[in-house]
Amino acid sequence: MTIQPAATLERMILDHLNTAVMLFDQTLRLTYLNPAAEMLFEISARHLIGQPAAALLPCPDTNVEQRLIAALAARHPFTEREVNICVADGRTKTVNCTVLPLAPSDDGGALLVELNQVDRQLRITREEHLLSQHQATQTLLRGLAHEIKNPLGGLRGAAQLLEQELPDASLREYTRIIIDEADRLQALMNRMLGPNRLPSCRAVNIHDVLEHVRSLMLAESPAGPAIVRNYDPSIPDCRADPDRLIQAFLNLVRNAAAAAGVQGQIELKTRVLRQFTLGNQRHRLVLQAQVHDNGAGIPADIRDQIFFPMVSGRVGGSGLGLPIAQELISQHGGLIECDSCPGDTTFTVYLPLESAHGARTESLGHRR
């Protein structure tokens, strides 16, 4: 067996690690990165060697560069969690960054930086939070609806009986108000709870659903906003209730239209994701359908609450469109997520494409 020289062996080990490893000199210029780091930044080492740390690890809110300078001077390692780095096309990725000062040498020492991407773990955690939040909300609503519907029925019945006994027709206006308000509250509770029957599932082409929603929106608002399509025609059919999918996407697109305004733009985008996790289940194929608008965005103070009933960022909004859409998608084993900032809001719908028995439970540590 041939013994590898130490330097060659160390380089070979670094090159075969799945963890991104980078080496900076005493001026905080990049001198080495392994293939995993190239994959993380989505650019070759040839274009990155010599770049300053500030360009590769931009994070103004935590002053990573100053931390690197201090670590180099004091020879003290540290870990910075959930640092945002920019990749080649301008997207950001979230990593945990561990910095290890190396022993001083003739050229003044160096810093070894290890980057572990945590986007997947953060997304899985967020999805589990959304699912548990939705389930808790639905449980609360069902209990609340039960407590409200029974007294409402009694009030309505009593008002009808009273209406029949009143001798003066002008007095019946008051009982009619009671009956109408009871009916309105009953209808509101029914809307909040969503459909009370199981979905009627069959093979559905998602693009047929989106085209139907697009046609409805063009008929409702012929003056705008513009609706552009960015479809993946290779997406297979999914098993779903088409009426419920139409209602869910219609709620999303109507919100996007209200946010974008007549001069704005909405994009409908579809893609397929492979080996993707929803909640605690890993699916071989997942449909990703996005509704993107360039409106003002969702106010920061309600972004974490938009899927709660009666929460709305629009004047006159009912606050029921998004919770109902989430419930309709949840009935298909899917989930809706939202990312929003001024001028860029995206609602992403995830739907499993394989049958239920094709999914398998996955721990949070697995990749997706």
Salt bridges, closest charged atoms under 4 A:
ASP15 OD2 - ARG11 NE 3.42
GLU42 OE2 - ARG91 NH2 2.71
GLU42 OE2 - LYS93 NZ 3.01
GLU80 OE1 - ARG67 NH1 2.75
ASP89 OD2 - ARG91 NE 2.72
GLU127 OE1 - ARG368 NH1 2.85
GLU163 OE1 - ARG176 NH2 3.29
ASP180 OD1 - ARG176 NH1 3.84
GLU181 OE1 - ARG184 NH2 2.97
ASP183 OD1 - ARG156 NE 2.52
GLU211 OE1 - ARG229 NH1 2.87
GLU220 OE2 - ARG254 NH2 2.45
ASP241 OD2 - ARG197 NH1 3.87
ASP241 OD2 - ARG244 NE 3.52
GLU327 OE1 - HIS134 NE2 2.62
GLU337 OE1 - ARG123 NH1 2.49
GLU337 OE1 - ARG126 NH2 3.25
ASP339 OD1 - ARG126 NH1 3.28
ASP344 OD1 - HIS292 ND1 3.17
GLU354 OE2 - HIS283 ND1 2.82
GLU362 OE2 - ARG282 NE 3.69
